[in-house]
Amino acid sequence: MSPLSFVSTRGMAAEATLREALFRGLAPDGGLYMPHPIPALSPSELDALGPMTFQEAACRVGLRLFKGELASDIVTRLTEDAFDFSIPLLRLSERMIVLDLSRGPTLAFKDVGARYMARLMAHFHKGEAELLTVLTATSGDTGGAVAHAFVGLPGVRVVILFPDGRISPSQERQFSTLGENIHAVAVQGDFDDCQRLAKEAFGDGELRETLALTSANSINVGRFLPQAFYFIYAWAQLRGHPSFTKNPLLFSVPSGNFGNLAAGLLAKSMGLSNTSFLAATNANDGVPRYLRTGLFEPRPSRKTMSTAMDVGDPSNFTRILHLYHGDLGLLRRDLSGQRVSDEETREAIRHVHNRYGHLLDPHTAVGFVALERALGERSGTVGVLLATASPAKFADVLEPVLGRAIPLPIELARGLEAERRVTPLEPTFRSLSDLLRSL
């Protein structure tokens, strides 16, 4: 197997090592890094993952993925330290399985990538005198996951850009109340403004050099790659189950910035046979429209009840195009798309609660609606619904829909009682540059 390196999706930058790709965030040509070559897992290697826990399976896949870049004992230590929580598969109905990704410390799937990335960065930055500045934009759960992954870490400061008033209060307070080396910045705009500002910062060579600036968004390979672990784990678990051995699998992925879906398609390219994917979006449906028409037209984001998916120009879509060499025909074999309205989302929350006694957050509810539609057209297919966050993080949305109170976990209650520390920011690069230099 060839040593792992990283190439830009734009193809105009030299190959990079894992360390280089990790700390640069964006490639010098403005593209996103992708592993090269993508390692293939043989059928026997995949079969061996079936009886394993998530931590064991993630370690086994990580050893293959990072071979030649990280020693095996380091991969094992990083993986075991990052993933101190389970990722269960729950049977919702005869043909629908829920992959519950809400069991991490901030109750969201972002914990998987953020905790692994933080440990990778700490490993490579150990012993360095220079202060590392981690800049990230969040449409919801990324902020809390990144903040908790890095809080108190020596030699690192974290700056989180979020759209003021456009994420849930519990989501915001998971990072705006921590203090220490965590700085919460309320951008007077939408998530696309936050994402644009972050990209402009990384595109400024002088600023990036002066501040030792790096990214913690899903554009960073350190966050992106570990997300492939749970797709492979879920596939192996279901393939090892006598009820699902021969069924086609369809992963329904609630999608906003498309890092999670890109990681799933990367996992497929590593060897997941008889598997396809569903991009479930709210009104911000640029990718489903592309799959229908062949035209990708970024638009201003539209505000919906599934706020973390309010992304009009998803960064990680370029990774998907890179995986499929821009061939729409090939992509359509593996990926379909569905747009789901807010009213359909509300109805799904009520339906699943009343029929199954199961609570869905608004984003997972989008995935449920899309998956239920798709399964109605695919006889014999088993659907895997990615549950991306705890419903309790969206109590303000769910309570009016269900007409009852949603219990608040201690992880969220703690944040609501703490002091909020937020810096407002106009959505201009000059404002951001001045702020970063003043910290």
C-alpha positions, 0 to 999 in steps of 0.5 A: 500500500502506498503512503498516504498523502493529500491532494487538493480538490482543485488539483493545482497544489502540491501533494501534502502530508497529513500534518500539512493538510491538518494545519493548513485547512484549505490547500494553497489553491483554495481547494479542500484536501482529500486522501490519496490514494484512498485505501481499499478495505477487502471483504475479509477486512470488512467482515472482521469489523462486524463483531467489534465495538465502534472504538475497535472498528474505528481503530482498525480503519484508522490504522489502514487510513493513516498507515505510513503517516502515524505509528500504530500505537499513536493511532490506537491511543488517539482513537481510544481517547477520542471515542469514549462514547458509544454509537448504537444502532437502533431499530425504528421499524422493520426496514429503518435503522437509526444510527445514533450519533448523539452520544458524545459530550455535546450530544451531536455527531460533530463530536466524532470528527472534532475530538479526533481532530483535536487529538491529531492537532495536539499530537503534531503541535506538541512541544511547539512554542507558537500559539495555534489559532483554530478558526471555525464557522458553525451553523449549530453543532460544530461550535460546541463540539469543537469548543469542548474538544479544545477547551483548556488545551495548552498552546491553542486558542479557538475562535468560533464564528456563528450567525447571530440569532440563527442557531438554537440557544442551547447550541450557542451556550455550549461554546459561548459559556466556556471562556478560557481559550474559547472565543465566541463571535456573533456574526451579523449575518447568516452561516454563509457569511461566517463560512465566507469570512473563514475562507477569506481568513485562510486565503490571506497568507500573511494573516494565516502565517502571523496567527498560525491559523488553522481550521476546525470546520469540516473542510479540515481533513482532521474532522472530515476523515473520522466521519467515515468510521461510523459509516463503515462501522454501521455497514459492518454491523448490519452486514453481520446481522442475519436479517440484513446480510443481503439487503441493499443499504440506503444511508439517509444523511441530513445535509447542510455543509455536506461534510457528513455525506462526503465522508459516507461516499468516501467510506463507500469508495473504501469498499462498502458494496450494495450501498447507496446514499440519500442527501436529505435537505431542507429548503436549501436544496442546491445538491438535490437540484444538481442531481436532477438538473446537472446544474449547481447554483449556489443561492443565499441560504434560507432560514428553516426550522432545521437551522444547522442545514441552512447552507446555500453554498456547501463547501464539502460538495467539492469533495463529492465531485472530486470523488466522482471525477465530476461525472454526474452519471456515476454520482447518480448511481450512488446518490439521490436527493430529497428536499423536505419542507418545514411542515413535513418536518413537523409532521415527521416529528409528531408521527415518529413520536406518536407511533414509535415513542421516539424523539427526532431533532428537526435535522434527523426528521428531515432525514426521516421524511426523505428516507421514508419516501425513498424506501417506498420506491425501493423494495427490499432496501434497508434504510439507515437514518443518521440521527445527528443530534439530541432532540433536547438541543432543539427543545424550543422547536420540538415543544410547540410541535409536540405540545409537551416539555422536553427534558433537558440533559445535564450537559445542556442545563449546565450551559444555560446557567453559565455566563454568556461571553460573545463578541459581535462582529460585522460580516466583513473581512477587515472586522474579522482580521482586526478581531483576530489580531486583537485577541 
